Amino acid sequence: MYPAELVKPMREDLTKVGFEELHTAEAVDAALAKEGTTLVVVNSVCGCAAANARPGARMSLQNAKKPEHIVTVFAGVDKDAVDKARQHMVPFPPSSPSIALFKDGELVHMLERHHIEGRPAEIIAENLMDAYNEYC
């Protein structure tokens, strides 16, 4: 588990643009039970989360179509919430960071770490915007 003061700015990177933090398995289930589209960002302390995933997720929200709900869980901190989110992301293996789009509780688009690491945030944002245009 990472200290709260270490992850605070990494959490705020997403919450300042409207992402809701989920800290429990029950909160994840409730968020994914909502009608409509939900973007889930599995946040992380790694460099590719800072340079690629979080900025890409933020940029993607500039699209005309976007998810109705945007939430985040933090790997290495919110263990139960992350485990529950990953259960909803099967058949994809656990990875941090990762970004998933759900529609009416069904996984419709997934970006795993290997889709994020080494790619510019703009490419991640474009990938997500394409998914929003299709599903939102």
Secondary structure as GFF3:
##gff-version 3
##sequence-region A 1 136
A	DSSP	alpha_helix	4	15	.	.	.	ID=ss1
A	DSSP	beta_strand	20	21	.	.	.	ID=ss2
A	DSSP	alpha_helix	25	32	.	.	.	ID=ss3
A	DSSP	beta_strand	37	43	.	.	.	ID=ss4
A	DSSP	alpha_helix	47	48	.	.	.	ID=ss5
A	DSSP	pi_helix	49	53	.	.	.	ID=ss6
A	DSSP	alpha_helix	54	60	.	.	.	ID=ss7
A	DSSP	beta_strand	69	74	.	.	.	ID=ss8
A	DSSP	alpha_helix	79	88	.	.	.	ID=ss9
A	DSSP	beta_strand	98	103	.	.	.	ID=ss10
A	DSSP	beta_strand	106	111	.	.	.	ID=ss11
A	DSSP	alpha_helix	113	116	.	.	.	ID=ss12
A	DSSP	alpha_helix	121	135	.	.	.	ID=ss13
###
